[in-house]
Amino acid sequence: MGEIQGVASVETKTIKSLMIKLEPQFANGHDFCELIVDETRNGFTARLYDETYSFSWNAPGDDFIQFLIDTFSKHNDYLFGKLEDYSKRDYVDTEKTAKAMKVMLLQARRYNQIDEEQAREIWEEIEYFEGNDDITQNHLYSEWSHWFEQAIEQDVFSNEPWFEDFIQYNEDWRCRVFCEKVAPILAEVMKVEYRKVNE
């Protein structure tokens, strides 16, 4: 190739793109996925209808394809940790947290730690909290003593929410679905496409 002004060098890479029609009942509603595997950069990109996941590894070993197959088929949590959108973890899962709070409240009532009227007031505090969807961790911490004043007074919850292990945070559920449902199917496709069926 002759010299092109503005181009320092051109590198040819081996990239394989697979368009995969999925059966929605096995892929949690997804009906297609484009999987792009770049062996040169030890990375992949998976494009679904309205989601894209991409990651590259520095040192996955000698056989990147086998590494990717193993990761997709056997290590859902590891893959999820690499792909999830961590900004979603800033938000409290108010439904799960409220459910745990109600269990604690009922337990306090059962052991006569609080009376019926106090339990009703605390239940209302929890119901109000549960009705909010966009509560960040910082917002929860700043409003904790205001929202759960009665529960703190009666020692059902502490006044230090950062020590409460019942508080649950949202996770990137779409990414979780990709890792648990779609990625194992993609691993099976890669086994066939890269002739790694018997390994």
N, C-alpha and C positions, 0 to 999 in steps of 0.2 A: 504494500500500500504506500502510496506517495505521502509526502508530508502534507498535513492539513493544519492550517493556521489555527492555533488555539488548542490543539490536541497534543498532549504530552505522550500518551501511549494508549493502546487499545488492548484489552485482555479478553480473550474468548473464554467463556465459562460454560460448564455443563449444567444446565438447568432443565429439570423435567417438570412439565405441567400436566396434571391429570385432572380431567373434568369427570367428576363422579356423580352419577345419579343415585341418590339414596332412597331407600324405602322409608318414608316418614315414620311408620310405626316403630321402627328400630332406632331412629335417629332423632327422637323427640320432636317430630314435626319438620325437621329439615329434609328438603328433597334434592338438594344438590350441594356439592362442595368442589371448589377448585383447589387442588393441593399443588403447590409449587415447591419442589425440593431442589435446593441449591447445595450440591455436595462441595463446591469450592469454598463456600463460606460457612459450611456446616449449619445451615439454617433451613427453615421452612416458612411458608406462608399458607394459611388455610383461609379461603374466602367462602363464606356462606351468604345467604340472602342479605342480611343486614349486619353481619359481624365479620371481622377479620382478625386473625390471630397470627402472630409472627414472632419468631425467636431464632437466635443464632447462638451456638455454643463455641467457646474458645477451644476446648480440647476434649471432644467426645470420644476419643479413642481412634483406633485404626479403621474401623468400619462404621462410618457415620450412618449409613442406611440401617444397619442392624441396631445401632444405638437408638435411632428414631423409632423403629418398629417396637423395640422393647419399651421405650418411654411411652409411646402411644398405647401400647397394649397392657402394660403391667404397672405403670407408675402414675396413676391419675393425680394423686396429690402433689407429686413433684412437678408434673406438667402444669397443674393449676397454679402452683406457686410461681412459676415462670411467666404465666400468661395473664393472670388476673389483674383487673383494674383496681389497684389499691385505694383509689379515691373513694370507692364505694364503702370501704371499711370505716370511713369517718362517720358514717351514719349508724345510729342505734336501730336495731331491729326491735321496734316498740312492741310488736305482737309477741315475740318470744320472751322479751324481757318482762312484759306485763304478765304473761302466763306464769313465769317463775315467781314474780312478786305476789301474785294471787295465792300460789301454793304456800309461800311463807306467811302470808296474812292468815290463811285458813289454819295453818299450824299454830300460829300465835293465839288465835281464837280458841282452838281446840284445847290448848294448855292454859286457858284462862289468863293469858298475859294481857289481853285487852277485852273490854266488854263489847256487847253487841253494837251499841251506838258508835263506839270508836272504830270497830271493824267496818261498819257501813261508811263512815267518813273516809277511811283509808281506801276502801274499795272504790269510792268515787274519785279519789285522787289518782288511783291507778287507771281507772276508765278514761279519765281526762288525758292522761299521759299516752295511753294506748291509741287514742284517736289522732295523734300527731304522727305524720309520716317523715317529715324532714328534720329530724332532731340529730344534730351532730354531737359528737362526744363533748366538745367544748360547751355547747349550749346546755347539754344535760348537766354537766358539772356546775355551770353557773346558776342554773335554775333549780337544782336538786333540793336545797333546803326550803325553797318556796313551794315547789310542787308537792313535796312529801313531808310537809311540816308535821302533820299528825302522826305519820308513821315513824318519823325520827323521834318525836316526843315520847312515843310509846315503846321505843327501842325495837321496833319491828325491822327497820332499816337503820344503818349507821348514817352519821352525817358526813361520811367520807366516801362518796360513790366510787372513787378510783380504787377502793379496796373491795368493792362488791363483785363477787365472781359470777353472779347471776345475770349481769348485764351482757346482752348479746349484741353483736354488731352484724350489719349486713355483709353479705359477700357477693361477689360477681356471679350471680346464679347462671347467667348465660354462658359464661366461661366454664362453670362447673358442668353444665350440660354438655358442652363441647368435649371436655376432658373425659367425662364418664360414658357418654353415648356415642359421639361421633369419632373421636380419636381411635378407639379400638377398631372401629370399622375401617378407618383409613390405614391402620396397621395391617389389617388383612389384605387390603388392596395392594399395599406396598410389598408385601410378601410375594404376591403373584407377579406384580410388575417388575420387581427386581430379582425374581427367581430365588427367593429366600424361604421358600415353603418348608423345606426340611431342616432348617437351621434352628 
